[in-house]
Each structure stands twice: as structure tokens, then as C-alpha cells.
């Protein structure tokens, strides 16, 4: 039985009064990053990501304000392959519809910068942040800035005369960097909000939790590959893949291994499915193991959340796949991505709660 303290501790005692505004600020940041990732998913799935062909971090905060400006922006979009090959029949009204999602995605990023920077300066002036807290916050700010630059490099990969979409590899990098930023913020929030005496010492559960995080890391990458290559459209069947467990189209011998793993749509979908099944099995094992913790611990009380999220996530994945040929598939895909983000957050929380020695950032 793991050694844990069982004395009840109220949520008010999680931190002293001076830290509560900081914790609230960090939680707000977590929610805003989640919304930003969700907006990114909507932008991608609605084909809106290439609608703005310029990167103006400051001057681009305002959308076109008159008809002439709108027409100029539309004319710039008409120069790229996505318009010429797919959206050649777009009217200005159609363009405005896809412009909205990309603009909102960028605008939300700017808002996050403001929400981070202003309270950060206020908290320093109020001496609510000690020296050990300032450095991680600066790293967080730098990561946010780099994420914006990575996002532009992703968009730039589709602004040409040949590609109708951005590189799915760059899309995956952009997506994973956003999740790393989210994870960093969640972890730091936990360090401030959860006292050491509320953390269980459950090494076996922690090892299974770490395995789940590793599997989920690759699963999220392949989720981005699925979205970026539209792999679901090539095999919208389940539980088989176009009538087979292992699809014939993987063509491992005809291509290099790296190319097959990153570019072959059947291989991408096969790996994405297998990782989902593996995560499901390991999650059940982790749930059983974490159930051995003392019932008063936060780990025991929270252990049902990852199990529920995995079940919902797998179900949504199947529904997104089966509906990928229809408009409803977009809605399932967006919720599927959002649930994956919640699962990552939940597993980070349980990992933190299962190791009393979790002191690193």
C-alpha cells in the first residue's frame, strides 16, 4: 500500500492568499491555450488556414475595414494553389467565411500574450512572484512567441503554386509545440496549487502513467498526420481498414521506412488505430493499479477521469472516421481533438498526483 497522508485538506489550504491570484492567472492561461488549440483545429478542418497570406503580428490585429481592403486581401489569396485548384469558385463572401477562423485563431494568440504579460508585470511589482517563479514564466512567454513563429512557418508551406494545404509534418510540429506549451503551464499550475501532502506515492501507477503519456505523445502526432493528410477519407471503415486488418496500401517495401511512417495515408491510419487500442488497454491497467491508492488521496478520486476520456476519445475517433465523407465528420473531428487535449491534461495531473517527488518543471 502506498504511503500517503489521509488527513482531509480543504481547497482553501492549497496555497496562501498571496498565491491565489497567480494560480487563477495560470488556470486562465490553461483554458485560453485549450481554446487556442481548439480554434487551430477548427481552422484546419474548415480549410481556413491559408486565407491570410501575410504575417503581421501587430498590424494584423485588425481585419480588413473596408471593401477595398477586403478585395485586396482576397486577391492575395487568389494567387495561391488552394484557390486556383480547389476554391476557384469562391466569392468574396466565401472568402470572408474562411478568413474569420484564421483571423480569430491569430487574434486569440495576441490576446493570450496580453493576458500573460500584463498580470505578469503586476505580480512582479506586487512581489507575488519569487525569483524561482520568474524564470519559468519567462520561458513560458518565450515558448508562446516561438509557437507563433512556428505557426507562420507552417502556413508558409502552403503559400505557393503547387500545394493546396500546409505540410502535415509542420502541422504536427505546430500542434505538438502547442501541447507542450499547455503541458508546461498545467504542470507549473499544479506545483503551485497542490501541496506535497496531497500527492500519493504510487510508483507502479506512475510508471504506467508515464507509458500512457509516451503512447499519447505519438498518438497525438499521428492524429495531426491524420488531419493533415485527410487519411480518414482513404479508408472510412471500422473495425477493418477497407476490408482488411492490415491495409494493402501501406507499401512498406516500395518506400523508405521514414516516408512510409510519415506520408503513407494507410500506414498513418493503421498506426493511429493501433495506438488507440494500446492506450485503451494500458489505461485499464493503470485504472486498476491506481485504485490501490488510499481512497482519500487525490489520485484515487481523480482516477476515473482518464478512463472516461479514453473511452469517449476512442468512440469519437470511430465516429469521425465513419463520418469523414460527410460534413458531420468535421464536428466529430473537432470534438475528438479537444478530447485528446483533455486526456493529455488529465494524464499530466494523474502523473503529478502519483509521485510525491514531482518537483521538476
C-alpha positions in Angstrom: 0.0 0.0 0.0 1.5 3.4 -0.9 2.4 5.8 1.9 0.0 8.7 1.8 -1.4 11.2 4.2 -5.1 10.8 4.6 -6.0 13.9 6.6 -8.6 16.0 4.7 -7.3 19.2 3.4 -9.6 21.9 2.0 -9.1 23.6 -1.3 -8.6 26.9 0.5 -5.4 25.5 2.1 -3.8 24.6 -1.3 -2.0 27.9 -1.3 -1.7 31.0 0.8 -3.6 34.1 -0.2 -0.7 35.7 -2.0 -0.6 32.9 -4.5 -4.3 32.6 -5.2 -4.3 35.4 -7.9 -1.3 33.8 -9.5 -3.0 30.4 -9.6 -6.1 31.9 -11.1 -4.0 33.6 -13.7 -2.3 30.3 -14.6 -5.6 28.5 -14.8 -6.9 31.2 -17.1 -3.9 30.6 -19.2 -4.5 26.9 -19.4 -8.1 27.5 -20.5 -7.0 30.0 -23.1 -4.4 27.7 -24.6 -7.0 25.0 -24.8 -9.3 27.3 -26.7 -6.5 28.3 -29.0 -5.7 24.7 -29.8 -9.4 24.1 -30.4 -9.5 27.1 -32.7 -6.5 25.8 -34.6 -8.3 22.5 -35.1 -11.4 24.3 -36.5 -9.2 26.4 -38.7 -7.5 23.4 -40.1 -10.7 21.3 -40.6 -12.6 24.1 -42.3 -9.7 24.8 -44.7 -9.2 28.3 -43.4 -5.5 28.2 -42.5 -4.2 29.7 -45.8 -6.8 32.5 -46.0 -4.4 35.1 -44.6 -1.3 35.2 -46.7 0.7 37.6 -44.6 2.1 37.5 -41.1 1.8 40.8 -39.3 2.0 40.2 -35.5 0.9 43.7 -34.6 -0.6 45.4 -37.7 -2.6 42.3 -38.5 -4.7 42.6 -35.3 -7.5 44.3 -37.2 -9.3 42.6 -40.1 -9.9 44.5 -43.4 -12.0 47.5 -42.5 -13.5 48.4 -45.9 -14.4 46.8 -49.2 -11.2 47.8 -50.9 -9.1 46.2 -48.2 -11.2 43.1 -48.3 -10.8 42.9 -52.1 -7.0 43.3 -51.8 -6.8 40.5 -49.2 -8.9 38.3 -51.4 -6.7 39.0 -54.4 -3.7 37.9 -52.4 -5.4 34.6 -51.6 -6.3 34.1 -55.3 -2.5 33.8 -56.0 -2.0 30.5 -54.2 -2.7 27.0 -55.3 -5.5 26.3 -52.8 -7.7 28.9 -54.5 -6.6 28.0 -58.1 -7.1 24.3 -57.7 -9.9 24.0 -55.1 -11.7 27.2 -54.2 -11.6 28.9 -57.7 -15.4 29.5 -57.5 -15.2 31.4 -54.2 -16.9 34.7 -53.9 -15.8 37.5 -51.6 -18.4 36.3 -49.1 -17.0 32.8 -49.2 -13.5 34.2 -48.6 -14.7 36.2 -45.6 -16.1 33.0 -44.0 -12.7 31.2 -44.0 -10.8 34.4 -43.2 -12.8 34.7 -40.0 -11.4 31.4 -38.4 -7.8 32.1 -39.3 -8.1 35.7 -38.1 -9.7 34.6 -34.8 -7.0 32.0 -34.3 -4.3 34.6 -34.6 -6.3 37.2 -32.6 -6.7 34.8 -29.7 -2.9 34.3 -29.7 -2.5 38.1 -29.4 -5.0 38.2 -26.6 -3.1 35.4 -24.7 0.1 37.5 -25.0 -1.7 40.4 -23.3 -3.4 38.3 -20.7 0.0 36.8 -19.8 2.2 39.9 -19.9 0.1 42.5 -18.0 -0.6 40.3 -14.9 3.0 39.1 -15.0 4.3 42.6 -14.7 1.7 43.5 -12.0 2.6 40.4 -10.0 6.3 41.2 -10.1 5.5 44.8 -8.9 3.4 43.3 -6.1 6.2 40.8 -5.3 3.8 37.9 -5.6 6.3 36.1 -7.8 9.6 35.0 -6.2 12.8 34.5 -8.2 12.1 30.8 -8.7 8.8 31.6 -10.4 10.0 34.3 -12.7 12.3 32.2 -14.8 9.7 29.5 -15.7 7.2 32.3 -16.6 9.8 33.9 -18.9 10.4 30.5 -20.5 6.6 30.2 -21.0 6.5 33.6 -22.7 9.3 32.6 -25.0 7.6 29.4 -25.9 4.5 31.3 -26.7 6.4 33.6 -29.1 8.2 30.7 -30.7 4.8 29.0 -31.2 3.6 31.9 -33.2 6.7 31.8 -35.5 6.3 28.0 -35.9 2.7 28.6 -36.9 3.7 31.1 -39.6 6.3 28.6 -41.0 3.5 26.1 -41.2 1.2 28.4 -43.1 4.1 29.5 -45.4 4.5 25.9 -46.6 1.1 26.2 -48.3 1.5 29.6 -49.8 2.7 28.6 -53.3 1.6 27.5 -56.7 1.6 23.7 -56.1 0.4 22.8 -52.6 -3.2 23.1 -51.7 -2.6 22.7 -48.0 0.1 23.2 -45.4 2.7 20.5 -44.8 1.2 17.9 -42.4 4.6 17.4 -40.8 4.8 21.1 -40.0 1.2 21.0 -38.8 2.1 18.2 -36.4 5.1 20.2 -35.1 2.9 23.2 -34.6 0.3 21.1 -32.8 2.7 19.3 -30.6 4.5 22.5 -29.6 1.1 23.9 -28.6 0.5 20.8 -26.4 4.0 21.1 -24.9 3.2 24.7 -24.0 -0.1 23.5 -22.5 1.6 20.8 -20.5 4.2 23.1 -19.2 1.5 25.5 -18.0 -0.5 22.7 -16.4 2.5 21.3 -14.6 3.5 24.7 -13.2 0.0 25.4 -12.1 -0.1 22.0 -10.3 3.1 22.8 -8.5 1.6 26.0 -7.1 -1.9 24.7 -6.4 -1.3 21.1 -5.0 0.6 20.7 -1.7 3.0 17.8 -1.3 1.0 16.1 1.4 -1.9 15.6 -1.1 0.3 13.7 -3.5 0.4 9.9 -3.3 3.5 7.8 -3.6 2.4 5.2 -6.2 5.4 4.2 -8.3 3.7 1.4 -10.2 0.8 3.6 -11.2 3.2 6.3 -12.1 5.2 4.0 -14.4 2.0 3.0 -16.2 1.0 6.7 -16.3 4.4 7.6 -17.9 3.8 4.8 -20.5 0.4 6.3 -21.3 2.0 9.8 -21.8 4.5 8.3 -24.2 1.9 6.5 -26.2 -0.3 9.5 -26.2 2.6 11.7 -27.4 2.9 9.6 -30.6 -0.8 9.2 -30.9 -1.3 13.0 -31.0 1.4 13.3 -33.7 -0.4 10.7 -35.8 -3.7 12.5 -35.1 -2.2 15.6 -36.7 -0.9 13.4 -39.6 -4.5 12.1 -40.0 -5.9 15.6 -40.2 -3.1 17.0 -42.4 -3.3 14.2 -45.0 -7.0 13.6 -44.7 -6.1 9.9 -44.2 -9.6 9.1 -43.0 -11.0 9.7 -46.5 -8.9 6.9 -47.9 -10.4 4.2 -45.5 -13.6 5.4 -43.8 -14.4 2.0 -42.4 -14.2 0.4 -39.0 -13.2 -2.0 -37.4 -11.5 -3.1 -40.7 -9.4 -0.8 -43.0 -11.1 -1.2 -46.3 -11.9 -4.8 -45.6 -8.5 -5.7 -44.1 -6.9 -5.5 -40.7 -3.6 -4.5 -42.2 -4.3 -2.5 -45.4 -2.6 -3.4 -48.6 -1.8 0.2 -49.4 0.9 0.5 -46.8 3.6 -0.4 -49.5 6.4 -0.6 -46.9 8.7 -2.3 -49.4 8.1 0.3 -52.2 9.1 3.3 -50.0 11.6 4.1 -47.3 10.5 3.4 -43.8 10.5 7.0 -42.8 8.5 8.1 -45.8 6.0 5.3 -45.1 5.6 6.2 -41.5 5.1 9.9 -42.2 3.5 10.1 -45.6 1.6 6.9 -46.4 -2.0 7.6 -45.5 -2.8 3.9 -44.9 0.2 3.5 -42.6 -0.8 6.7 -40.8 -4.3 5.4 -40.2 -3.1 1.9 -39.2 -0.7 3.3 -36.6 -3.3 5.8 -35.3 -5.7 2.9 -34.7 -3.2 0.6 -33.1 -2.0 3.3 -30.7 -5.6 4.0 -29.7 -6.1 0.3 -28.8 -2.9 0.2 -26.9 -3.8 3.3 -24.9 -7.2 1.8 -24.1 -5.6 -1.4 -22.7 -2.9 0.4 -20.7 -5.4 2.8 -19.3 -7.5 -0.1 -17.9 -4.3 -1.5 -16.3 -3.5 1.9 -14.9 -7.0 2.4 -13.6 -6.8 -0.9 -11.7 -3.4 -0.1 -10.3 -4.3 3.5 -9.2 -7.3 2.0 -7.4 -4.9 0.6 -4.9 -4.1 4.1 -3.6 -5.6 5.3 -0.4 -9.2 6.4 -1.0 -8.7 9.9 0.5 -5.9 10.8 -2.0 -6.5 13.0 -5.0 -5.1 10.3 -7.2 -7.8 7.8 -6.2 -10.6 10.4 -6.5 -9.4 11.6 -10.0 -8.6 8.2 -11.5 -11.9 7.7 -13.3 -11.4 10.8 -15.4 -8.6 9.4 -17.8 -10.5 6.1 -18.2 -13.7 8.0 -19.1 -11.8 10.3 -21.5 -10.1 7.4 -23.3 -13.5 5.7 -23.8 -15.0 8.9 -25.2 -12.0 9.6 -27.3 -12.0 6.2 -29.0 -15.7 6.4 -29.6 -15.3 9.9 -31.1 -12.4 8.7 -33.3 -14.6 5.9 -34.7 -17.4 8.4 -35.3 -15.1 10.9 -37.0 -13.8 8.1 -39.3 -17.2 6.8 -40.3 -18.5 10.3 -40.9 -15.4 11.6 -42.7 -17.1 11.6 -46.1 -19.9 13.8 -44.7 -20.0 17.3 -43.3 -20.7 15.9 -39.8 -17.3 14.4 -39.8 -15.8 17.9 -39.1 -17.7 18.2 -35.9 -16.7 14.8 -34.7 -13.1 15.5 -35.6 -13.0 18.8 -33.7 -14.5 17.2 -30.5 -12.1 14.3 -31.0 -9.1 16.7 -31.0 -10.5 18.6 -28.0 -11.0 15.3 -26.0 -7.4 14.3 -26.8 -6.2 17.6 -25.3 -8.3 17.0 -22.2 -6.8 13.4 -22.0 -3.3 14.8 -22.1 -4.1 17.3 -19.3 -5.8 14.6 -17.2 -2.8 12.2 -17.6 -0.4 15.0 -16.6 -2.5 15.7 -13.5 -2.6 12.0 -12.5 1.2 11.7 -13.1 1.8 14.6 -10.8 -0.6 13.2 -8.2 1.1 9.8 -8.2 4.6 10.9 -7.4 5.4 12.9 -4.3 8.9 13.6 -5.7 7.4 15.5 -8.7 9.4 18.7 -8.2 10.7 19.3 -11.7 9.2 21.7 -14.2 
